[in-house]
Amino acid sequence: MPLQAHNTFGIASLAEHFIEIETREHLVQLPVLNAPKPWRVLGGGSNILLEETTSGTVLKNRITGIELIGESDEFVILKVGSGEIWHDLVMFTVGRGWGGLENLALIPGTVGAAPIQNIGAYGVEVKDTITEVEVWLWEENRLATISNEAAQFGYRDSIFKQQLRGKFFVVSVSFRLRKNAVLHTEYGAIEAELHTMGAVPSVANIAQAVMNIRRSKLPDPKIVGNAGSFFKNPSVQNSKFDALKKAYPAMPGYPSKLESSTKIPAAWLIEQCGWKGFRRGNVGVHDRQALVLVNYGEATGADIWQLSEDILQSVFDTYGVQLEREVQVWSN
Ligand SMILES: Cc1cc2nc3c(=O)[nH]c(=O)nc-3n(C[C@H](O)[C@H](O)[C@H](O)COP(=O)(O)OP(=O)(O)OC[C@H]3O[C@@H](n4cnc5c(N)ncnc54)[C@H](O)[C@@H]3O)c2cc1C
């Protein structure tokens, strides 16, 4: 099965086996089908890097449904099928005036992938609204519920990328949203965009402002293949940052959630190493956003991987800072 239309990098990978999953019942029956391993869950394909062939079985997630399972004066609780499109869920909640997801508008992909890397944008992370994640643990063939606390959410990280890696299928995600939203306009250009729009801060206006900003800044995968930010922003010990700052006074840094650490924007490091706008054949670094690697045409996963290796190496050689990939590499 060709996967080119199933990943936003547009890489022409061939899946050995491909099964569409529409219900939880379907999942629980899977072991009986003897589908070859490894099993890999595919959502919108907006955070993966593929090789020329994808071994084992790709489980394409199509589990849908949005259920209101709880309500109080202050909150609503939604249980959402993991194959729902993330942005559609955001618009569903924004349309009802429920607050919590508006800053995460227009992030590509599915609901089930959101907890895996704790998606975040414009000062908000999805962990702040997730109450629990329902998963199917395939080795044990049972459903389990992972609470927010047990999910060990961190910056683009969670238990799903660590201990549970390669062992689970997210079936549904439950969210607690506020009827009286607490608005976050302080990050990025939201306030300026609201001003340009002549709009007061509200759940709907913030979602619109975020959409406007994202459309002006990020390349559309329908036009040029990409997977959003390819690298995470690294954190370094404060002592190391102080030394770097002495050598490179223009280096930006922000307090990190990790102890005694400073977060450095990966985009700045990559740009300083001369990569912004770089192109090699079919691959390159976007000319407006140095964190985004792009496929200009017929690039293979190996081409993109090699470019990312070269960037990692040059940032390390120049600054002694080790970058980490945000994108999930499906290696055989
Ligand atoms: C233009 C662009 C902008 C982006 N902007 C942002 C941003 O602002 N913030 C941000 O955090 N991310 C961003 N991303 C990255 C991406 O959109 C998110 O990581 C998104 O959550 C991926 O969803 P997906 O359904 O496409 O996952 P996929 O790419 O299909 O899968 C990603 C990983 O999760 C696993 N997975 C997916 N669904 C399930 C499931 N149901 N059960 C078990 N495992 C699963 C897959 O096996 C894979 O390893 C951006 C990407 C693009 C292309």
The ligand as an ORCA input file, in Angstrom:
! r2SCAN-3c Opt
* xyz 0 1
  C       2.669     22.178      9.253
  C       2.781     21.466     10.584
  C       2.685     22.185     11.759
  C       2.773     21.546     13.005
  N       2.673     22.305     14.133
  C       2.768     21.710     15.350
  C       2.649     22.485     16.548
  O       2.432     23.702     16.521
  N       2.764     21.852     17.735
  C       2.977     20.504     17.817
  O       3.073     19.994     18.954
  N       3.086     19.747     16.701
  C       2.982     20.304     15.477
  N       3.097     19.552     14.343
  C       3.355     18.106     14.458
  C       2.086     17.225     14.354
  O       1.035     17.930     13.775
  C       1.641     16.695     15.717
  O       2.689     15.957     16.321
  C       0.403     15.809     15.619
  O      -0.069     15.503     16.907
  C       0.658     14.515     14.843
  O      -0.605     13.899     14.603
  P      -0.785     12.773     13.513
  O      -2.142     12.186     13.697
  O      -0.476     13.314     12.184
  O       0.312     11.715     13.979
  P       1.182     10.748     13.025
  O       2.197     11.541     12.307
  O       0.293      9.876     12.228
  O       1.899      9.867     14.146
  C       2.884     10.443     14.990
  C       3.365      9.350     15.966
  O       2.301      9.043     16.874
  C       1.897      7.674     16.737
  N       0.421      7.643     16.789
  C      -0.443      8.429     16.104
  N      -1.716      8.145     16.466
  C      -1.645      7.147     17.375
  C      -2.608      6.413     18.129
  N      -3.924      6.628     18.001
  N      -2.166      5.465     18.970
  C      -0.838      5.197     19.125
  N       0.124      5.865     18.451
  C      -0.278      6.831     17.592
  C       2.424      7.220     15.393
  O       2.661      5.814     15.407
  C       3.699      8.043     15.243
  O       4.787      7.438     15.874
  C       2.984     20.151     13.071
  C       3.080     19.411     11.885
  C       2.972     20.062     10.650
  C       3.039     19.252      9.392
*
